[in-house]
Amino acid sequence: MQAGTLRETVDLSGYPDLVMVLLGFKVRRWRALPALFGIGRGLAAMRTAKPDGLLGDEQFMFGWNHLGIRQYWRDAESLGRFTRDTPHAGWWRDFLRDTQGCGFWHEAYHARGGIEAIYVGMPERPGLGGFAPIRQPVGPFMSSQGRMKADAVARSR
């Protein structure tokens, strides 16, 4: 380390239930570009409104057609409320009805244990989907909360 280089870390003791979410939107067809622009407008509005429990978020690019987002949530309950409420619930319902050639994925990591992921329209799954077995999101695996709980239980065995 060079002389004068500042080295820092963070104290996360005030965030025992922290959840980090990675999200990605991939344009798979040209007709998906309007959907991606719509997502961008929604993200900008979210930054302005800042939902309860959202501690921070960042956007980045995986490639020219693949937008990434990293979010930090105070706890899984705050994240769950946001996903079940408008505007997110309406957007998600509409997206599942017609992806417009856009792929979506997310991975969530809970500080108290549990990791989960979902992929929609992503034949080449990034991250966890690149090595972990794929299963259908049914039963307890239908919701993010259910997948997180199932993973935490499996890890505690």
MDTraj code that builds the backbone (N, CA, C; nanometers):
import mdtraj as md
import numpy as np

residues = "MET GLN ALA GLY THR LEU ARG GLU THR VAL ASP LEU SER GLY TYR PRO ASP LEU VAL MET VAL LEU LEU GLY PHE LYS VAL ARG ARG TRP ARG ALA LEU PRO ALA LEU PHE GLY ILE GLY ARG GLY LEU ALA ALA MET ARG THR ALA LYS PRO ASP GLY LEU LEU GLY ASP GLU GLN PHE MET PHE GLY TRP ASN HIS LEU GLY ILE ARG GLN TYR TRP ARG ASP ALA GLU SER LEU GLY ARG PHE THR ARG ASP THR PRO HIS ALA GLY TRP TRP ARG ASP PHE LEU ARG ASP THR GLN GLY CYS GLY PHE TRP HIS GLU ALA TYR HIS ALA ARG GLY GLY ILE GLU ALA ILE TYR VAL GLY MET PRO GLU ARG PRO GLY LEU GLY GLY PHE ALA PRO ILE ARG GLN PRO VAL GLY PRO PHE MET SER SER GLN GLY ARG MET LYS ALA ASP ALA VAL ALA ARG SER ARG".split()
xyz = np.array([
    [0.0852, -0.1170, 0.0000],
    [0.0000, 0.0000, 0.0000],
    [0.0898, 0.1232, 0.0000],
    [0.0568, 0.2175, -0.0853],
    [0.1345, 0.3399, -0.0951],
    [0.1129, 0.4274, 0.0269],
    [0.2159, 0.5013, 0.0633],
    [0.2025, 0.5950, 0.1749],
    [0.0934, 0.6955, 0.1431],
    [0.0085, 0.7226, 0.2393],
    [-0.0971, 0.8206, 0.2211],
    [-0.2251, 0.7645, 0.1601],
    [-0.2268, 0.6352, 0.1234],
    [-0.3472, 0.5753, 0.0671],
    [-0.4473, 0.5523, 0.1790],
    [-0.5646, 0.6066, 0.1628],
    [-0.6698, 0.5944, 0.2634],
    [-0.7393, 0.4601, 0.2475],
    [-0.7469, 0.3843, 0.3540],
    [-0.8154, 0.2551, 0.3546],
    [-0.9325, 0.2646, 0.4508],
    [-1.0541, 0.2278, 0.4027],
    [-1.1747, 0.2395, 0.4840],
    [-1.2582, 0.1133, 0.4718],
    [-1.3509, 0.0962, 0.5633],
    [-1.4491, -0.0108, 0.5574],
    [-1.5810, 0.0469, 0.6068],
    [-1.6819, -0.0361, 0.6224],
    [-1.8125, 0.0118, 0.6690],
    [-1.8543, -0.0667, 0.7922],
    [-1.9352, -0.0038, 0.8757],
    [-1.9915, -0.0687, 0.9940],
    [-2.1370, -0.1016, 0.9621],
    [-2.1663, -0.2284, 0.9397],
    [-2.3013, -0.2721, 0.9040],
    [-2.3804, -0.3216, 1.0242],
    [-2.3291, -0.2979, 1.1452],
    [-2.3984, -0.3480, 1.2638],
    [-2.5378, -0.2871, 1.2800],
    [-2.5627, -0.1718, 1.2233],
    [-2.6944, -0.1093, 1.2295],
    [-2.7914, -0.1621, 1.1244],
    [-2.7473, -0.2597, 1.0447],
    [-2.8293, -0.3153, 0.9364],
    [-2.8305, -0.4678, 0.9426],
    [-2.8790, -0.5253, 1.0520],
    [-2.8715, -0.6716, 1.0670],
    [-2.9591, -0.7476, 0.9682],
    [-3.0589, -0.6829, 0.9088],
    [-3.1508, -0.7502, 0.8162],
    [-3.1313, -0.7049, 0.6718],
    [-3.0164, -0.6467, 0.6433],
    [-2.9861, -0.5934, 0.5110],
    [-3.0087, -0.6981, 0.4018],
    [-3.0658, -0.6529, 0.2900],
    [-3.0828, -0.7371, 0.1714],
    [-3.0207, -0.6626, 0.0538],
    [-2.9311, -0.7309, -0.0181],
    [-2.8754, -0.6744, -0.1402],
    [-2.9385, -0.7473, -0.2579],
    [-2.9854, -0.6694, -0.3549],
    [-3.0491, -0.7261, -0.4733],
    [-2.9710, -0.6807, -0.5956],
    [-2.9369, -0.7763, -0.6807],
    [-2.8812, -0.7463, -0.8123],
    [-2.9904, -0.7730, -0.9136],
    [-3.0119, -0.6792, -1.0061],
    [-3.1133, -0.6942, -1.1098],
    [-3.0494, -0.6709, -1.2453],
    [-3.1047, -0.7353, -1.3444],
    [-3.0571, -0.7123, -1.4798],
    [-3.1713, -0.7150, -1.5796],
    [-3.1629, -0.6277, -1.6800],
    [-3.2569, -0.6226, -1.7909],
    [-3.1751, -0.6332, -1.9183],
    [-3.2079, -0.7305, -2.0003],
    [-3.1324, -0.7519, -2.1226],
    [-3.2232, -0.7397, -2.2437],
    [-3.1842, -0.6531, -2.3361],
    [-3.2569, -0.6364, -2.4616],
    [-3.2201, -0.7546, -2.5500],
    [-3.3193, -0.8392, -2.5798],
    [-3.2954, -0.9583, -2.6605],
    [-3.3437, -0.9398, -2.8046],
    [-3.4305, -0.8400, -2.8255],
    [-3.4822, -0.8063, -2.9587],
    [-3.4946, -0.6548, -2.9668],
    [-3.4912, -0.6008, -3.0872],
    [-3.5008, -0.4565, -3.1035],
    [-3.6293, -0.4012, -3.0444],
    [-3.7377, -0.4781, -3.0519],
    [-3.8652, -0.4274, -2.9999],
    [-3.8644, -0.4134, -2.8478],
    [-3.7598, -0.4599, -2.7835],
    [-3.7480, -0.4477, -2.6381],
    [-3.6947, -0.3105, -2.5952],
    [-3.6397, -0.2334, -2.6875],
    [-3.5829, -0.1031, -2.6497],
    [-3.6843, -0.0115, -2.5812],
    [-3.8089, 0.0002, -2.6307],
    [-3.9050, 0.0845, -2.5576],
    [-3.9295, 0.0343, -2.4147],
    [-3.9311, -0.0975, -2.3959],
    [-3.9496, -0.1518, -2.2604],
    [-3.8328, -0.1114, -2.1715],
    [-3.7123, -0.1164, -2.2249],
    [-3.5946, -0.0777, -2.1475],
    [-3.5991, 0.0711, -2.1118],
    [-3.6429, 0.1555, -2.2050],
    [-3.6561, 0.2981, -2.1754],
    [-3.7620, 0.3208, -2.0684],
    [-3.8701, 0.2434, -2.0742],
    [-3.9743, 0.2529, -1.9715],
    [-3.9210, 0.2155, -1.8352],
    [-3.8390, 0.1128, -1.8306],
    [-3.7762, 0.0719, -1.7047],
    [-3.6878, 0.1847, -1.6525],
    [-3.6144, 0.2480, -1.7424],
    [-3.5291, 0.3602, -1.7026],
    [-3.6087, 0.4739, -1.6407],
    [-3.7237, 0.5050, -1.7010],
    [-3.8096, 0.6096, -1.6436],
    [-3.8606, 0.5673, -1.5060],
    [-3.8980, 0.4394, -1.4932],
    [-3.9458, 0.3890, -1.3644],
    [-3.8385, 0.3949, -1.2581],
    [-3.7143, 0.3637, -1.2958],
    [-3.6039, 0.3693, -1.1998],
    [-3.5764, 0.5130, -1.1572],
    [-3.5858, 0.6057, -1.2521],
    [-3.5650, 0.7468, -1.2179],
    [-3.6730, 0.7939, -1.1204],
    [-3.7978, 0.7533, -1.1454],
    [-3.9065, 0.7910, -1.0545],
    [-3.8859, 0.7286, -0.9174],
    [-3.8349, 0.6060, -0.9148],
    [-3.8098, 0.5379, -0.7876],
    [-3.7030, 0.6113, -0.7070],
    [-3.6013, 0.6590, -0.7753],
    [-3.4965, 0.7353, -0.7060],
    [-3.5536, 0.8626, -0.6449],
    [-3.6457, 0.9260, -0.7146],
    [-3.7068, 1.0487, -0.6643],
    [-3.7979, 1.0190, -0.5458],
    [-3.8822, 0.9166, -0.5591],
    [-3.9795, 0.8830, -0.4542],
    [-3.9145, 0.8092, -0.3373],
    [-3.8062, 0.7390, -0.3621],
    [-3.7327, 0.6581, -0.2651],
    [-3.8265, 0.5809, -0.1710],
    [-3.8639, 0.4591, -0.2107],
    [-3.9539, 0.3774, -0.1294],
    [-3.8972, 0.3533, 0.0106],
    [-3.9868, 0.3367, 0.1070],
    [-3.9457, 0.3082, 0.2439],
    [-3.8623, 0.1807, 0.2469],
    [-3.7462, 0.1884, 0.3036],
    [-3.6593, 0.0726, 0.3172],
    [-3.5478, 0.0655, 0.2147],
    [-3.5580, 0.1390, 0.1044],
    [-3.4504, 0.1403, 0.0049],
    [-3.3388, 0.2300, 0.0569],
    [-3.2246, 0.1710, 0.0835],
    [-3.1120, 0.2463, 0.1393],
    [-3.0241, 0.3065, 0.0310],
    [-3.0140, 0.2396, -0.0815],
    [-2.9306, 0.2898, -0.1898],
    [-2.9434, 0.2028, -0.3122],
    [-2.9132, 0.2622, -0.4285],
    [-2.9110, 0.1848, -0.5519],
    [-2.8142, 0.2471, -0.6501],
    [-2.7648, 0.1629, -0.7378],
    [-2.6699, 0.2055, -0.8403],
    [-2.7066, 0.1351, -0.9692],
    [-2.6836, 0.2032, -1.0797],
    [-2.7046, 0.1425, -1.2107],
    [-2.5700, 0.1264, -1.2782],
    [-2.5585, 0.0222, -1.3599],
    [-2.4363, -0.0006, -1.4353],
    [-2.4704, -0.0811, -1.5593],
    [-2.3754, -0.0959, -1.6473],
    [-2.3977, -0.1682, -1.7722],
    [-2.3112, -0.2938, -1.7739],
    [-2.3760, -0.4068, -1.8063],
    [-2.3013, -0.5295, -1.8324],
    [-2.2543, -0.5300, -1.9774],
    [-2.3259, -0.4608, -2.0625],
    [-2.2970, -0.4520, -2.2057],
    [-2.3948, -0.3536, -2.2674],
    [-2.3813, -0.3301, -2.3966],
    [-2.4654, -0.2295, -2.4626],
    [-2.6141, -0.2607, -2.4485],
    [-2.6494, -0.3875, -2.4298],
    [-2.7902, -0.4274, -2.4237],
    [-2.8294, -0.4889, -2.2888],
    [-2.7502, -0.4661, -2.1857],
    [-2.7735, -0.5327, -2.0576],
    [-2.7500, -0.4337, -1.9432],
    [-2.8592, -0.3815, -1.8877],
    [-2.8555, -0.2854, -1.7782],
    [-2.8558, -0.3586, -1.6449],
    [-2.7721, -0.3174, -1.5529],
    [-2.7674, -0.3770, -1.4197],
    [-2.8025, -0.2755, -1.3123],
    [-2.8587, -0.3255, -1.2040],
    [-2.8958, -0.2412, -1.0903],
    [-2.8586, -0.3164, -0.9631],
    [-2.7981, -0.2473, -0.8708],
    [-2.7712, -0.3039, -0.7385],
    [-2.8478, -0.2194, -0.6390],
    [-2.9265, -0.2865, -0.5538],
    [-3.0048, -0.2165, -0.4520],
    [-2.9739, -0.2734, -0.3146],
    [-2.9800, -0.1859, -0.2152],
    [-2.9660, -0.2255, -0.0755],
    [-3.0947, -0.1889, -0.0041],
    [-3.1576, -0.2873, 0.0598],
    [-3.2830, -0.2682, 0.1320],
    [-3.2603, -0.2927, 0.2793],
    [-3.3277, -0.2171, 0.3631],
    [-3.3157, -0.2287, 0.5086],
    [-3.3485, -0.3698, 0.5556],
    [-3.4511, -0.4311, 0.4949],
    [-3.4920, -0.5663, 0.5341],
    [-3.5809, -0.6259, 0.4254],
    [-3.6032, -0.7562, 0.4350],
    [-3.6846, -0.8267, 0.3364],
    [-3.8293, -0.7781, 0.3373],
    [-3.8802, -0.7366, 0.4528],
    [-4.0180, -0.6888, 0.4608],
    [-4.0374, -0.5619, 0.3780],
    [-3.9436, -0.4684, 0.3862],
    [-3.9517, -0.3451, 0.3070],
    [-3.9466, -0.3764, 0.1582],
    [-3.8561, -0.4634, 0.1208],
    [-3.8456, -0.5035, -0.0191],
    [-3.9752, -0.5701, -0.0646],
    [-4.0295, -0.6596, 0.0171],
    [-4.1543, -0.7275, -0.0166],
    [-4.2711, -0.6317, -0.0339],
    [-4.2818, -0.5334, 0.0557],
    [-4.3902, -0.4336, 0.0440],
    [-4.3782, -0.3572, -0.0870],
    [-4.2563, -0.3178, -0.1204],
    [-4.2349, -0.2441, -0.2445],
    [-4.2759, -0.3279, -0.3651],
    [-4.2388, -0.4549, -0.3679],
    [-4.2690, -0.5373, -0.4850],
    [-4.4176, -0.5664, -0.4989],
    [-4.4926, -0.5670, -0.3886],
    [-4.6360, -0.5951, -0.3942],
    [-4.7208, -0.4711, -0.4189],
    [-4.6616, -0.3518, -0.4091],
    [-4.7350, -0.2267, -0.4212],
    [-4.7140, -0.1661, -0.5607],
    [-4.7953, -0.0653, -0.5941],
    [-4.7752, 0.0068, -0.7191],
    [-4.6615, 0.1059, -0.7003],
    [-4.5835, 0.1332, -0.7982],
    [-4.6001, 0.0940, -0.9370],
    [-4.5404, -0.0428, -0.9708],
    [-4.4566, -0.0980, -0.8825],
    [-4.3854, -0.2208, -0.9148],
    [-4.4790, -0.3366, -0.9498],
    [-4.5818, -0.3600, -0.8713],
    [-4.6711, -0.4748, -0.8949],
    [-4.7351, -0.4666, -1.0329],
    [-4.7763, -0.3477, -1.0750],
    [-4.8356, -0.3305, -1.2073],
    [-4.7348, -0.3531, -1.3181],
    [-4.6154, -0.2966, -1.2997],
    [-4.5109, -0.3163, -1.4008],
    [-4.4777, -0.4646, -1.4149],
    [-4.4613, -0.5343, -1.3028],
    [-4.4234, -0.6757, -1.3063],
    [-4.5317, -0.7592, -1.3750],
    [-4.6581, -0.7331, -1.3427],
    [-4.7695, -0.8050, -1.4052],
    [-4.7684, -0.7834, -1.5565],
    [-4.7513, -0.6573, -1.5988],
    [-4.7484, -0.6257, -1.7414],
    [-4.6281, -0.6892, -1.8097],
    [-4.5151, -0.6872, -1.7432],
    [-4.3940, -0.7462, -1.8005],
    [-4.4111, -0.8965, -1.8215],
    [-4.4674, -0.9663, -1.7241],
    [-4.4877, -1.1105, -1.7381],
    [-4.5881, -1.1425, -1.8483],
    [-4.6827, -1.0538, -1.8713],
    [-4.7807, -1.0723, -1.9778],
    [-4.7133, -1.0612, -2.1144],
    [-4.6186, -0.9670, -2.1301],
    [-4.5471, -0.9480, -2.2568],
    [-4.4111, -0.8857, -2.2272],
    [-4.3059, -0.9649, -2.2389],
    [-4.1706, -0.9154, -2.2093],
    [-4.1168, -0.8253, -2.3197],
    [-4.1850, -0.8193, -2.4325],
    [-4.1439, -0.7361, -2.5458],
    [-4.0018, -0.7665, -2.5909],
    [-3.9563, -0.8897, -2.5693],
    [-3.8217, -0.9265, -2.6120],
    [-3.7131, -0.8848, -2.5148],
    [-3.7521, -0.8526, -2.3924],
    [-3.6571, -0.8104, -2.2892],
    [-3.6433, -0.9229, -2.1869],
    [-3.5234, -0.9582, -2.1499],
    [-3.5005, -1.0553, -2.0444],
    [-3.4798, -0.9845, -1.9110],
    [-3.5148, -1.0530, -1.8040],
    [-3.5008, -0.9968, -1.6694],
    [-3.4465, -1.1046, -1.5768],
    [-3.3667, -1.0630, -1.4789],
    [-3.3220, -1.1536, -1.3729],
    [-3.2962, -1.0728, -1.2471],
    [-3.3025, -1.1412, -1.1350],
    [-3.2559, -1.0801, -1.0096],
    [-3.2004, -1.1879, -0.9185],
    [-3.1097, -1.1451, -0.8337],
    [-3.0548, -1.2281, -0.7268],
    [-3.0649, -1.1457, -0.5991],
    [-3.1064, -1.2093, -0.4906],
    [-3.1191, -1.1391, -0.3618],
    [-3.0368, -1.2140, -0.2571],
    [-2.9632, -1.1388, -0.1777],
    [-2.8760, -1.1927, -0.0735],
    [-2.9166, -1.1297, 0.0588],
    [-2.9566, -1.2124, 0.1538],
    [-3.0059, -1.1646, 0.2831],
    [-2.8956, -1.1811, 0.3874],
    [-2.8690, -1.0763, 0.4646],
    [-2.7627, -1.0796, 0.5652],
    [-2.7853, -1.1886, 0.6694],
    [-2.9090, -1.2203, 0.6996],
    [-2.9386, -1.3239, 0.7999],
    [-2.9424, -1.4642, 0.7405],
    [-2.9170, -1.4741, 0.6144],
    [-2.9151, -1.6048, 0.5493],
    [-3.0216, -1.6150, 0.4423],
    [-2.9910, -1.6867, 0.3404],
    [-3.0821, -1.7069, 0.2303],
    [-3.0403, -1.6277, 0.1076],
    [-3.0399, -1.6976, -0.0032],
    [-3.0080, -1.6392, -0.1329],
    [-3.1135, -1.6915, -0.2285],
    [-3.1591, -1.6077, -0.3202],
    [-3.2567, -1.6545, -0.4176],
    [-3.2374, -1.5811, -0.5487],
    [-3.2922, -1.6404, -0.6561],
    [-3.2805, -1.5805, -0.7891],
    [-3.4018, -1.6172, -0.8731],
    [-3.4278, -1.5350, -0.9744],
    [-3.5346, -1.5626, -1.0710],
    [-3.4871, -1.5127, -1.2077],
    [-3.5298, -1.5816, -1.3131],
    [-3.4927, -1.5467, -1.4504],
    [-3.6176, -1.5517, -1.5366],
    [-3.6398, -1.4492, -1.6175],
    [-3.7522, -1.4440, -1.7106],
    [-3.6956, -1.4081, -1.8479],
    [-3.7144, -1.4946, -1.9442],
    [-3.6668, -1.4666, -2.0795],
    [-3.5163, -1.4571, -2.0883],
    [-3.4455, -1.5377, -2.0086],
    [-3.2989, -1.5348, -2.0058],
    [-3.2439, -1.6756, -2.0311],
    [-3.2374, -1.7196, -2.1579],
    [-3.1834, -1.8534, -2.1845],
    [-3.0383, -1.8698, -2.1381],
    [-2.9589, -1.7627, -2.1470],
    [-2.8220, -1.7645, -2.0942],
    [-2.8274, -1.6921, -1.9600],
    [-2.8472, -1.7688, -1.8542],
    [-2.8657, -1.7100, -1.7211],
    [-2.7317, -1.6661, -1.6618],
    [-2.7239, -1.5402, -1.6181],
    [-2.6016, -1.4925, -1.5537],
    [-2.5978, -1.5326, -1.4061],
    [-2.4863, -1.5060, -1.3431],
    [-2.4744, -1.5238, -1.1983],
    [-2.5022, -1.6649, -1.1515],
    [-2.5870, -1.6765, -1.0491],
    [-2.6181, -1.8060, -0.9878],
    [-2.6737, -1.9056, -1.0887],
    [-2.7491, -1.8564, -1.1864],
    [-2.8073, -1.9431, -1.2882],
    [-2.7053, -2.0020, -1.3824],
    [-2.5819, -1.9548, -1.3764],
    [-2.4756, -2.0091, -1.4603],
    [-2.4198, -2.1407, -1.4080],
    [-2.4476, -2.1728, -1.2801],
    [-2.3922, -2.2973, -1.2249],
    [-2.4905, -2.3766, -1.1395],
    [-2.5895, -2.3118, -1.0806],
    [-2.6828, -2.3827, -0.9922],
    [-2.7931, -2.4498, -1.0752],
    [-2.8456, -2.5633, -1.0280],
    [-2.9550, -2.6290, -1.1007],
    [-3.0758, -2.5362, -1.1128],
    [-3.1418, -2.5434, -1.2266],
    [-3.2603, -2.4610, -1.2535],
    [-3.3848, -2.5391, -1.2137],
    [-3.4815, -2.4709, -1.1555],
    [-3.6094, -2.5329, -1.1217],
    [-3.7207, -2.4343, -1.1535],
    [-3.8401, -2.4844, -1.1675],
    [-3.9553, -2.3994, -1.1980],
    [-4.0004, -2.3240, -1.0724],
    [-4.0415, -2.1992, -1.0878],
    [-4.0881, -2.1206, -0.9722],
    [-4.2338, -2.1529, -0.9385],
    [-4.2532, -2.2669, -0.8739],
    [-4.3868, -2.3092, -0.8310],
    [-4.3818, -2.3432, -0.6822],
    [-4.4996, -2.3484, -0.6189],
    [-4.5052, -2.3792, -0.4757],
    [-4.4260, -2.2779, -0.3964],
    [-4.3400, -2.3254, -0.3048],
    [-4.2641, -2.2311, -0.2217],
    [-4.1615, -2.1501, -0.3019],
    [-4.1362, -2.1903, -0.4247],
    [-4.0388, -2.1184, -0.5078],
    [-4.1047, -2.0139, -0.5982],
    [-4.2360, -1.9896, -0.5801],
    [-4.3083, -1.8938, -0.6624],
    [-4.2713, -1.7497, -0.6284],
    [-4.2474, -1.7199, -0.5007],
    [-4.2168, -1.5819, -0.4607],
    [-4.0719, -1.5707, -0.4134],
    [-4.0215, -1.4494, -0.4197],
    [-3.8863, -1.4224, -0.3703],
    [-3.8751, -1.4612, -0.2235],
    [-3.9757, -1.4255, -0.1450],
    [-3.9755, -1.4567, -0.0013],
    [-3.9728, -1.6083, 0.0206],
    [-4.0509, -1.6820, -0.0564],
    [-4.0524, -1.8274, -0.0439],
    [-3.9198, -1.8893, -0.0815],
    [-3.8573, -1.8399, -0.1894],
    [-3.7260, -1.8925, -0.2308],
    [-3.6210, -1.8622, -0.1260],
    [-3.6269, -1.7429, -0.0672],
    [-3.5298, -1.7041, 0.0357],
    [-3.5441, -1.7938, 0.1582],
    [-3.6673, -1.8176, 0.2005],
    [-3.6904, -1.9034, 0.3174],
    [-3.6446, -2.0460, 0.2901],
    [-3.6755, -2.0988, 0.1728],
    [-3.6351, -2.2352, 0.1377],
    [-3.4836, -2.2483, 0.1398],
    [-3.4137, -2.1464, 0.0895],
    [-3.2675, -2.1508, 0.0907],
    [-3.2128, -2.1436, 0.2320],
    [-3.2688, -2.0561, 0.3154],
    [-3.2213, -2.0426, 0.4542],
    [-3.2416, -2.1741, 0.5303],
    [-3.3565, -2.2392, 0.5081],
    [-3.3830, -2.3676, 0.5746],
    [-3.2825, -2.4726, 0.5286],
    [-3.2583, -2.4786, 0.3988],
    [-3.1631, -2.5768, 0.3452],
    [-3.0218, -2.5535, 0.4000],
    [-2.9831, -2.4296, 0.4185],
    [-2.8495, -2.3985, 0.4716],
    [-2.8363, -2.4314, 0.6192],
    [-2.9487, -2.4332, 0.6916],
    [-2.9414, -2.4571, 0.8359],
    [-2.9327, -2.6066, 0.8697],
    [-2.9486, -2.6915, 0.7709],
    [-2.9438, -2.8373, 0.7962],
    [-2.8041, -2.8858, 0.8171],
])
top = md.Topology()
chain = top.add_chain()
for i, resn in enumerate(residues, 1):
    res = top.add_residue(resn, chain, resSeq=i)
    for name in ("N", "CA", "C"):
        top.add_atom(name, md.element.get_by_symbol(name[0]), res)
traj = md.Trajectory(xyz[None], top)
